[in-house]
């Protein structure tokens, strides 16, 4: 009964918004369905793990977080080992990644003393879980990335950018028009519709402006604003950001807006507030934006390539050697899942944004 009432409230809220103001931008639909302070998906659900809607890399294997922690420790030393510095995670899930990362990073002399852990999280439910997981490090919570204090910083963002709201535009025979969300009473369902007016080409990513009819452009203004903010921060104060998410190396003309519920694909316009909503990350645009803010941005590489360069095989084997046969096979299977091209190895990409003087970033400059 409680779930039905919550579903009805979110659906009613969106229907009322459309009735008052007409069809809404997809970004507004996503922002409400995911982040509404009372009925939003992240406020009402613990989406992670087998009991949730999806499994992220930190839950697949502890090695994932440990390798990222090693990355942070090495980059911190390259920065000159500033004390204090900010260690920031955007969208920390259950705190699993940060806990595993700190276990490795704190092996560096002085790292634990210097690190100030900051977590960007809107869900009060998840904040409680994170606080418990990271209790020894006394994490400081923020609702928005812009609330993080200034100073030398290392940022980690694993599957964070994909959930930031996007706008969609469709190339028609007469030009680009925005795709909006409306409600069709006859079908009792939310549907896409096209805006009446044309969209100026400057709103479309440059590689797609001459794309053929039927192409879809997805633009995340919050993601671009965050890339600009991170790029500006690390270029002024020193530091770096490690971004891992799913998306293409280059901007293309495909629609990637999707929904996941109970580990399966779900109609993204059905049952708003009860399913995760994501879109592939436009790494090319993020890199251009960070560079314009004065930072260095690497080309995105497959997640599998990064993890292999950081030593996933050696670390997994060390764990397996001390385990019984069943656990050892589970450890190796988790390693394969993270790096195999048929699983998470190439679907997920990794990119770094850093101060221009950080010319050697582990995993990205090994070529």
C-alpha positions, -999 to 999 in steps of 0.1 A, spaced: 0 0 0 28 24 9 46 18 -25 14 23 -44 7 56 -26 42 68 -33 39 59 -69 6 77 -72 20 108 -55 49 111 -79 28 104 -110 2 129 -97 29 155 -91 42 151 -127 8 152 -142 -1 184 -123 31 200 -135 23 192 -171 -13 203 -168 -1 237 -155 29 243 -177 26 220 -207 51 193 -217 83 194 -196 119 190 -205 133 156 -199 158 171 -175 130 183 -153 113 149 -154 146 132 -144 153 157 -117 119 152 -101 117 115 -105 152 109 -91 157 137 -66 123 150 -53 129 155 -16 99 133 -6 90 110 -35 123 108 -55 139 75 -63 170 81 -43 151 93 -13 129 62 -11 152 34 -22 185 17 -15 192 8 -52 225 -10 -47 232 -47 -46 213 -79 -55 183 -68 -34 182 -34 -51 180 -25 -88 216 -27 -99 251 -36 -88 280 -12 -91 317 -20 -94 326 -15 -57 301 -42 -48 315 -66 -74 349 -66 -58 368 -49 -30 397 -47 -55 380 -20 -75 380 5 -46 415 -6 -35 429 2 -69 413 36 -69 427 42 -35 461 34 -47 455 58 -76 446 86 -51 476 79 -29 500 81 -59 485 113 -72 485 129 -38 522 123 -36 527 137 -71 508 168 -59 534 173 -32 515 155 -4 494 186 7 483 185 43 454 190 46 436 181 14 400 171 4 392 136 -6 358 139 -22 334 112 -35 304 122 -56 275 98 -51 292 74 -26 266 46 -26 269 27 6 304 40 13 319 8 0 342 24 -26 356 50 -2 361 25 26 381 2 2 400 31 -13 411 44 21 423 10 32 449 12 4 455 49 3 462 52 40 493 30 35 510 61 22 528 79 50 508 109 60 478 103 38 453 95 66 464 125 87 461 148 57 428 136 42 396 153 49 368 130 36 338 148 20 308 130 5 282 145 -19 250 127 -12 213 139 -12 197 107 3 194 109 41 190 71 41 223 65 23 241 91 44 234 70 75 249 39 58 279 59 46 285 75 80 286 41 96 309 26 70 333 55 72 330 64 109 367 64 117 372 92 90 343 114 102 330 122 67 315 156 60 283 156 39 271 179 12 240 180 -9 256 195 -40 292 194 -54 294 232 -53 291 231 -15 325 213 -12 351 237 3 379 250 -19 414 237 -16 437 209 -29 414 180 -37 410 145 -51 376 137 -65 362 102 -72 329 99 -92 319 63 -100 285 61 -118 276 97 -108 275 116 -141 251 91 -157 223 101 -134 226 138 -139 195 152 -158 198 155 -196 178 173 -223 171 154 -255 169 170 -290 158 152 -322 170 162 -357 140 166 -380 139 174 -417 134 211 -407 160 212 -379 166 203 -343 136 202 -319 136 193 -282 120 161 -270 96 168 -241 76 147 -218 39 149 -218 10 130 -204 -15 112 -227 -48 107 -208 -62 83 -234 -32 60 -227 -29 69 -190 9 72 -197 37 96 -201 50 99 -236 76 119 -256 65 148 -278 84 174 -299 86 211 -290 68 233 -314 97 257 -320 131 248 -334 163 246 -313 192 268 -321 222 247 -334 245 262 -307 226 242 -281 237 210 -299 271 195 -294 293 206 -323 300 170 -336 262 165 -341 250 198 -356 251 184 -391 238 149 -381 211 133 -403 174 134 -396 164 110 -368 196 116 -348 193 123 -311 215 147 -292 216 145 -254 229 174 -234 234 174 -196 238 210 -185 244 199 -148 272 175 -160 289 203 -180 286 227 -151 302 201 -128 330 195 -152 336 232 -154 336 235 -116 360 205 -111 383 218 -138 384 252 -123 390 239 -88 419 216 -97 435 241 -119 434 268 -92 441 248 -60 457 216 -73 444 181 -75 426 157 -98 393 139 -104 388 103 -115 355 97 -134 342 62 -141 309 58 -159 294 43 -190 294 61 -223 310 65 -256 345 79 -263 330 103 -288 297 121 -290 273 102 -313 237 106 -323 220 78 -303 194 81 -276 208 65 -245 182 76 -219 172 44 -200 158 30 -168 168 0 -147 146 -17 -122 152 -50 -104 183 -56 -125 164 -54 -158 156 -27 -183 125 -7 -176 103 18 -195 119 51 -184 86 69 -185 67 43 -165 64 43 -127 85 75 -121 102 76 -88 103 38 -86 132 31 -110 167 44 -117 171 68 -147 204 72 -165 220 82 -198 254 76 -213 280 101 -203 293 125 -230 330 122 -221 341 143 -251 320 173 -240 331 169 -203 368 169 -214 363 200 -236 346 218 -207 372 209 -181 400 221 -205 383 254 -211 383 259 -173 421 255 -173 425 219 -164 441 189 -181 416 162 -192 427 128 -204 411 110 -233 386 84 -219 399 48 -218 380 15 -211 375 8 -175 391 -26 -180 423 -10 -194 426 13 -164 421 -15 -139 446 -37 -156 472 -10 -156 466 -4 -120 473 -40 -112 439 -58 -109 453 -92 -118 481 -91 -92 458 -79 -65 431 -104 -72 455 -133 -73 469 -122 -39 434 -124 -24 427 -157 -41 459 -173 -28 446 -169 8 411 -181 1 394 -215 -1 387 -228 -37 352 -215 -39 361 -180 -27 391 -179 -49 370 -186 -79 346 -159 -69 374 -134 -66 387 -143 -101 351 -142 -115 347 -107 -100 379 -96 -116 367 -109 -150 334 -91 -146 352 -58 -141 375 -60 -170 360 -84 -196 349 -66 -228 316 -85 -227 308 -73 -192 320 -40 -176 354 -37 -192 345 -16 -222 309 -5 -215 324 17 -187 350 43 -194 375 62 -172 387 98 -176 408 120 -154 407 158 -149 437 173 -133 459 203 -127 480 209 -158 512 202 -139 501 167 -131 515 152 -163 518 116 -151 485 101 -139 485 64 -131 467 43 -157 463 71 -182 499 79 -191 512 43 -193 513 45 -231 
